[in-house]
Amino acid sequence: MIVSITFDVEHDCPPYLTTTKGMEKGLPKLLDLMAEKGVKATFFFTAEMARRFPGLVRRVIDEGHELGSHNYNHERLDKLTKSEGEKAIKKSLKVLRKFGDVVSFRAPNLQFPNYYYDILAKNGILVDSSKAVYKGYREGVRFFGEILEVPASTTSSVIRLPWGIQRIIHSRLREPRVYFAHPWEFVPMQKERIRWDCRFNTGDRALELLGRLIDHYRREGAEFLTMREYYERYQKLKRK
């Protein structure tokens, strides 16, 4: 059984807010939890958050996690021209690669026109995780030209559902099970003027439920992979 825990590291709940409570309080808690559970994750940073919180980027790398790109400042690629999107991607990579190697990408809001695969390849990206099974993607893990696509399995709010409901959902997912969440989900958002599904069970309850998810898969004997590790594995299979 293969599972991935990934995080889209951005300002709080775009486009509704511009605050950074998730960076200041949520991300340190997530890193503490990952260290406690012994799980390596992929953190898709917007370059703007990396620029503003360089110490957190360094902590992600120092603790053995993977650093990926979530574009420059959470620009939706389907709302930009192809040229504008390419500029945003290049700009994000220029900032993020000052911290270390970056070979993984996830588009904001998981909106990713297919013509961006060639752009990612030209800019040294090896693996993308911008498609989503819950949005109708059915191709599974596969290469699009030079880029390996590793789709997300569920929307982020699933990991904040009551455990009894979650367990049913997890049991019905196909492998690999790729989960994602945001640092702002791990600080209390109940009083913010945002969508209801972005408010419920945020804060410490979300952290508790994520820990329970990891423990569940540990008991099942799951292997936790980062995005780079998928690429390394599938590249070997491709060569055979």
URMOZI-V355426 format. One line per field, one symbol per residue. ss: DSSP state (H for helix, E for strand, - for the rest). burial: + if it has 16 or more other C-alpha atoms within 10 Angstrom, else -. A space follows every 10 residues. Layout:
ss: ???
burial: ???
This chain:
ss: -EEEEEEEE- ---------- HHHHHHHHHH HHHHHHH--- -EEEE-HHHH HH-HHHHHHH HH---EEEE- ------HHH- -HHHHHHHHH HHHHHH---- ---EE--HHH -----HHHHH HH----EE-- -EHHH----- -EEE--EEE- -E---HHHHH --HHHHHHHH HH----EEEE E-HHHH---- -----HHH-- ---HHHHHHH HHHHHHHHH- --EE--HHHH HHHHHHHHH-
burial: --++++++++ +++------+ +++--+++++ +-++----++ ++++++++++ -----++--+ +---++++++ +++++++--- ----++-+++ -++-++---- -+++++++++ ++---++-++ +---++++++ +++------+ +-+--+++++ ++++++++++ +--------+ -----+++++ +++++++++- -------+++ +++-+++-++ +-++--+--- -+-+++++-+ +---------
